């Protein structure tokens, strides 16, 4: 019986990890959640569980919700390991979730815990509202409203749906100041509570606050890159001399200031992204 239970859980592991990762945006947290789900299952009488897939989804959802709520209670720990781009992740039934791009993950960070869970479980993994309602302790109607509200925020993030001229000017001012080392100008274009996340080969680096971002911004190489849109957000992509991508950066702007910067500098992550071709001036006229 134990062997069968282990085999059943392992068959679900990739899907459960994908659910936790999309809810939490962190590989490490997702692994911890899945491991905790296994521990809880191992203490259960499996014969009493009618729908093991649904039971596991519910448990992973509840644990993930606890993690999200704990982050809100302890802001200093909220961005311990924020993931800002699509990873290699499971395929199969999580294929849709793996198509989530940088811009969506940036927007997901702005959702409340209940909204985020409802949106991810229903819209990305097709979990019925009845099951989500049981996780949240809410009625089906209230759960549908949470998902609907989250959906509106995701589809219509604060600010224009595409980067306008004024937003691009703010980004250019920041990149120029970063390139020139103009600390005062950086402070002028950064929101006091700006959050910078940099996805590197060694892990995710998070910097909070305008002074810290201005003092230690790690995206200077993007100053000479090409302007792009990242899901409607103004962004920049930069390449190495051999034509391979160096970094992709997306900026969130409100009130004429940069409130969020999400950068990807991990070659493995960059290789999985659909990026434009480098200009002919890169890589010796490729």
C-alpha positions in Angstrom: 0.0 0.0 0.0 2.8 2.4 0.9 4.6 1.7 -2.4 1.4 2.4 -4.3 0.8 5.7 -2.4 4.4 6.8 -3.1 4.0 6.0 -6.8 0.8 7.9 -6.9 2.3 10.9 -5.2 5.4 10.9 -7.4 3.1 10.9 -10.5 1.5 14.1 -9.1 4.7 15.8 -7.9 5.5 17.9 -11.1 1.9 19.2 -11.2 1.9 20.0 -7.5 5.2 21.8 -7.8 3.9 23.8 -10.7 0.8 24.8 -8.7 2.9 25.9 -5.7 5.4 27.7 -7.9 2.8 29.7 -9.7 1.1 30.7 -6.5 4.3 31.5 -4.6 6.7 32.5 -7.4 9.6 30.7 -5.6 11.2 27.4 -6.5 12.5 26.9 -2.9 9.1 27.6 -1.4 7.3 25.4 -3.9 9.6 22.5 -3.1 9.0 23.0 0.6 5.2 23.0 0.1 5.3 19.8 -2.0 7.4 18.1 0.7 5.0 19.2 3.4 2.1 17.8 1.3 3.8 14.5 1.1 4.4 14.4 4.9 0.7 15.1 5.5 -0.3 12.4 3.0 2.0 9.9 4.7 0.1 10.5 8.0 -3.3 10.0 6.4 -5.3 6.9 5.9 -5.1 6.8 2.1 -8.2 4.5 1.9 -10.3 7.4 3.3 -9.4 9.7 0.5 -11.9 9.5 -2.4 -10.1 11.8 -4.8 -6.3 11.8 -4.2 -5.6 14.4 -6.9 -8.1 16.8 -5.5 -6.9 16.1 -1.9 -3.3 16.9 -2.8 -4.3 20.1 -4.7 -6.3 21.2 -1.7 -3.4 20.6 0.7 -0.9 22.3 -1.6 -3.3 25.2 -2.0 -3.8 25.6 1.7 -0.1 25.4 2.6 0.7 27.9 -0.2 -1.9 30.2 1.1 -0.4 30.0 4.6 3.0 31.0 3.1 1.5 34.0 1.2 -0.2 35.2 4.4 3.0 34.8 6.4 4.8 36.9 3.8 2.3 39.7 4.2 2.8 39.5 8.0 6.6 39.6 7.6 7.3 42.0 4.7 11.1 41.6 5.1 10.7 37.9 4.1 8.2 38.4 1.4 10.7 38.5 -1.5 13.2 36.0 -0.1 13.4 34.3 -3.5 11.0 35.8 -6.0 11.0 34.1 -9.4 10.4 36.5 -12.3 10.4 34.4 -15.4 9.3 31.0 -16.8 11.5 28.1 -15.7 12.0 24.7 -17.3 9.2 23.3 -15.0 6.9 20.3 -15.7 5.2 19.9 -19.0 2.0 17.8 -19.3 -1.0 19.3 -17.6 1.1 22.3 -16.4 2.0 23.4 -19.9 -0.3 26.4 -19.7 1.2 27.5 -16.4 4.7 27.3 -17.9 3.7 29.8 -20.5 3.3 32.5 -17.9 5.8 35.3 -18.7 7.8 37.8 -16.9 5.2 40.5 -17.0 2.4 38.3 -15.5 4.6 37.2 -12.6 5.3 40.8 -11.9 1.6 41.5 -11.8 0.9 38.5 -9.6 3.1 40.0 -6.9 0.5 42.8 -6.6 -2.4 40.5 -5.9 -3.6 39.6 -2.4 -3.1 36.0 -1.2 -6.7 35.0 -1.7 -6.9 36.6 -5.2 -3.6 35.1 -6.2 -4.6 31.6 -5.1 -8.0 31.8 -6.8 -6.6 33.1 -10.0 -3.7 30.6 -10.3 -5.7 27.5 -9.4 -8.7 28.3 -11.6 -7.3 30.2 -14.6 -4.0 28.3 -14.9 -4.9 24.9 -13.5 -8.7 24.6 -14.1 -9.4 23.8 -10.4 -13.1 24.0 -9.8 -14.3 27.0 -7.7 -15.9 24.6 -5.3 -12.5 23.2 -4.4 -10.9 26.6 -4.3 -13.7 27.8 -2.0 -13.0 25.0 0.5 -9.3 26.0 0.5 -10.2 29.6 1.2 -13.1 28.9 3.5 -15.4 31.0 1.3 -18.5 30.4 -0.7 -18.4 29.6 -4.4 -19.8 33.0 -5.3 -17.2 34.8 -3.2 -14.4 32.7 -4.7 -15.6 33.5 -8.2 -15.5 37.2 -7.3 -11.9 36.9 -6.0 -10.8 35.2 -9.2 -12.7 37.8 -11.3 -11.1 40.7 -9.5 -7.6 39.1 -9.9 -8.3 38.5 -13.6 -9.1 42.2 -14.1 -5.9 43.3 -12.4 -3.8 40.8 -14.4 -5.4 41.8 -17.7 -5.5 45.5 -16.9 -2.5 46.3 -14.7 -2.2 49.8 -13.2 -1.2 52.3 -15.8 -1.5 52.1 -19.6 -1.7 48.6 -21.2 1.3 49.4 -23.3 4.4 51.5 -22.7 3.7 55.1 -23.7 6.2 57.8 -24.6 6.2 59.1 -21.0 7.0 55.7 -19.6 9.8 55.2 -22.1 11.3 58.5 -21.2 11.4 57.5 -17.5 13.1 54.2 -18.4 15.6 56.0 -20.6 16.3 58.5 -17.8 17.0 55.7 -15.4 19.2 53.8 -17.8 21.2 56.9 -18.7 21.7 57.7 -15.0 22.7 54.1 -14.3 25.3 54.2 -17.1 26.7 57.5 -16.0 26.6 56.7 -12.3 24.4 59.7 -11.6 23.1 58.8 -8.1 20.9 61.9 -7.7 19.2 61.3 -11.0 18.5 57.7 -10.1 16.8 58.8 -6.9 14.6 61.2 -8.9 13.2 58.5 -11.2 12.9 55.7 -8.6 9.9 55.4 -6.3 11.1 55.4 -2.7 9.6 51.9 -2.2 10.9 50.5 -5.6 11.6 46.8 -5.7 14.4 45.3 -7.9 14.6 41.5 -8.5 17.5 40.0 -10.5 17.3 36.4 -11.5 20.9 35.3 -11.8 22.6 31.8 -12.3 23.3 31.8 -8.5 19.8 32.6 -7.5 17.5 35.6 -7.2 18.8 38.8 -5.7 16.2 41.2 -4.3 16.9 44.9 -3.5 14.3 47.1 -1.8 14.1 50.9 -1.6 15.3 53.7 -3.9 18.6 54.3 -2.1 19.6 50.6 -2.2 18.6 50.2 -5.8 20.4 53.4 -6.9 23.5 52.3 -5.0 23.7 48.8 -6.2 21.6 48.4 -9.3 22.9 45.4 -11.2 21.4 46.1 -14.6 23.8 48.7 -16.0 24.6 46.5 -19.0 21.0 47.0 -20.1 21.7 50.7 -20.7 23.0 49.9 -24.2 20.3 47.4 -25.0 17.3 47.4 -27.3 13.9 48.7 -26.1 11.2 46.1 -26.1 7.7 45.5 -24.5 7.5 42.7 -21.9 3.8 41.9 -21.8 3.0 45.6 -22.2 5.6 46.8 -19.7 8.5 48.9 -21.0 11.7 46.8 -21.1 15.1 46.4 -22.4 17.0 43.4 -23.8 20.8 43.4 -24.0 23.2 40.9 -25.8 26.7 39.7 -25.4 29.2 40.3 -28.2 28.5 36.8 -29.6 24.8 37.5 -30.0 23.6 35.5 -27.0 21.2 37.3 -24.7 22.8 39.0 -21.6 19.7 40.2 -19.8 16.0 41.2 -20.1 14.6 43.9 -17.8 11.0 44.9 -17.3 10.0 48.2 -15.6 6.8 49.0 -13.7 6.0 52.7 -13.7 3.4 54.7 -11.8 3.2 58.4 -11.2 6.2 59.1 -13.4 8.5 57.0 -11.3 9.8 53.4 -11.5 8.1 51.3 -8.8 9.4 47.9 -9.9 12.3 46.4 -11.9 12.3 42.7 -12.8 15.6 41.6 -14.4 16.6 38.2 -15.8 20.3 37.5 -16.2 20.3 33.7 -15.9 21.4 32.2 -19.3 19.1 29.2 -18.9 16.1 31.3 -18.3 17.0 33.7 -21.1 17.3 30.7 -23.5 13.7 29.7 -22.8 12.3 33.2 -23.6 11.0 34.3 -27.0 13.4 37.3 -27.6 13.9 39.4 -30.7 17.0 38.8 -32.9 20.0 40.8 -31.8 20.9 43.8 -34.0 23.5 43.3 -36.7 25.9 45.4 -34.7 26.0 42.6 -32.2 28.1 39.5 -32.8 30.1 40.9 -35.7 27.1 41.5 -38.1 25.3 38.3 -37.6 
